[in-house]
Amino acid sequence: MKQAYGKRIRRKQIIADNEISEIREFMLGGYPQKVAIDGKKKSNPVVIFLHGGPGFPFPFSVGCRGILPEITESVTMVYWDQLGCGINDYPINDHFSIHHFTEMTRNLILEIKRLFPENRIILLGVSWGSILALKAVTAFSVPVDCCVTYGQVVSEIAFNEEVFEALDAAPMPSRQKRKLARIRQQASHSIREARTLMRWIHKYTEGYQCKSCEKAPMGFIIKKLFGLLTSPDYHIKDILALFINGYARNTSLLKELFSIDLSEDLEKVSVPYTILQGSTDIVTSTAKIKNFADTTQNPRISCKIIENCGHIPDKKGMEAIFQELLLHQHSL
């Protein structure tokens, strides 16, 4: 109890010492949404974090305000729980498309640039968030200086030979192997089958997490969980909506996600664009992305492979993300 009280006091002190640490409400894509802005110095570069999912605001969310001084000492973080989850929980029906979320991302970038007209603006997108980052800088004219992504989506998610071969070689029960063979032979696939493949990748392969590598540091995980529970901005319902939220019945976004091809968008990128990939990632295929980076004619695209990491950033993945942000902190 004493330790918990001490952490609360320290968090309040960090928030008080920051030149900016607040919740703002912006109209994004026609919906009022709350966004956290947290930074030691207003003059630091601003990192807009675009989380994965869709509807899974990790590792950073609005509830992180005041608990990550090791990051906010050097950059100002913008935490946005995308519409439908966390503090911005809302029913996401099948009317919604990737375009709607790209428009929200564009609105957010413009609002942040209005608040920080002289600062460098960096987009940090993870998995699903990499789609929003890429679409924002190619579909719209937005004031972004560079992008960093981890687990970049390109094309053929789930239903591709790399996934089928990895699962075929995995120690799966024979009943599931037979089901895999049927799925592999089909010309078209359902969202239910896509979810099944994702579940198998997580359980039987290193696609999501490298089994032998070091997971995200326990101290960081505990700090995050404690930070969410003691957030000055979250209620219990907001914490619950990080996991069970407005995306529960949505299929339209997943249909787009599993059929998307972003190769042409990547060729159009006009700002420095760094892709970080875990070496064992087959969710967003590292082999496919490395091949694209090696053959593209776009000099702004670069790809860095994080050895013994999967689709979910572990300790090494998180360190690579932090290092990349610091690298872009003063880049011209």
Residue, then its C-alpha position, 0 to 999 in steps of 0.5 A: m500500500k505504501q509503495a502504491y501510494g508512493k508511485r501515485i505521488r511520483r506520477k503526480q509530480i512527473i505530470a506537474d513537472n512536465e511542460i505539457s501533460e493534459i487531456r484534449e478533446f478533438m473532433l476526429g472524423g466527426y466524432p469527439q475523442k479524447v487524446a493525451i499529450d504528455g511531454k517534459k518540454k514543449s519544444n521536443p519532437v512530438v510522437i503521435f502513436l497509432h496503436g494496433g488491433p483494430g481496437f487494441p491500444f497497446p503498448f501505449s494508451v491514454g492511461c499512460r499519461g505520467i508513467l513513462p518519463e524515460i520516453t517523455e523526457s526526450v519526446t512529447m507523446v500523443y496517446w490516442d485510444q482510437l474510436g471504439c476502444g479505451i476512453n473513446d469506446y463506441p460501437i464500431n458497426d460495419h459502416f466503418s472503413i479504413h478510410h474513416f480511421t485514416e481521416m481521423t488520423r489526418n484530423l489528429i495530425l492537423e490538430i497536433k501541428r496546430l498546437f506545435p507548429e514549430n515541432r518535428i512530428i513523428l508518426l509511430g504506427v504498430s501493426w494496424g496502426s502502420i496502415l493508418a500511418l502509411k495512408a495518412v502520409t500518402a492519401f493526404s497532405v499532412p505535416v509529418d516529418c517522418c514515420v516509424t512502424y513496427g509490424q508493417v502491414v503490406s499484403e496477403i495477411a493470414f492467407n499466404e503460403e508462408v503462413f500455411e507452410a509454417l502451420d503445416a510444420a507446426p506441432m498441431p493436432s491432426r484434426q487441426k491439420r486437416k482443417l488447415a488443409r481445407i482452408r488452404q485449398q479454398a479460393s475464398h475465406s471467411i473472417r472466422e477462418a482468418r481468426t482461426l489462422m491468427r489463433w493458430i499462429h499465436k499458439y503454434t508458431e513464433g509469428y506473434q512472439c519468439k518463444s526463446c526471446e526475452k519478453a517485454p521487461m516485467g517491470f515495464i508490464i507491471k508499471k503499465l498495468f499499475g499505471l492504467l489502474t491509477s490513471p488520473d484519466y481512466h475510469i474502470k469502464d475505460i480500462l475494460a474497454l481496452f479489451i472488450n469494446g466497440y469492435a466486438r461485432n465489427t467485420s468490415l475493418l477485418k475484411e479490408l485488413f485481410s484483403i489489403d495491398l499497400s505496395e503502391d502506397l509504400e512506393k508513394v511515401s515522400v517522407p523518411y519511413t523506417i520499418l522495424q520488423g521482428s525476424t520471426d513475424i509471419v503475421t505481417s510477413t518479414a520476408k515479404i517486407k524485406n523483399f519489398a525494401d530491397t527492391t523498391q525504387n523509393p529511397r525513403i523506405s528503410c527496413k531494420i530486422i530485429e532478430n529473435c522478435g515476432h509481431i508483438p514487440d518484446k524487450k528487444g522490439m521495444e528497445a528498437i522502437f525507443q532507439e529509432l525515436l531518439l534517432h529521429q529526434h534531431s534528424l533533418 
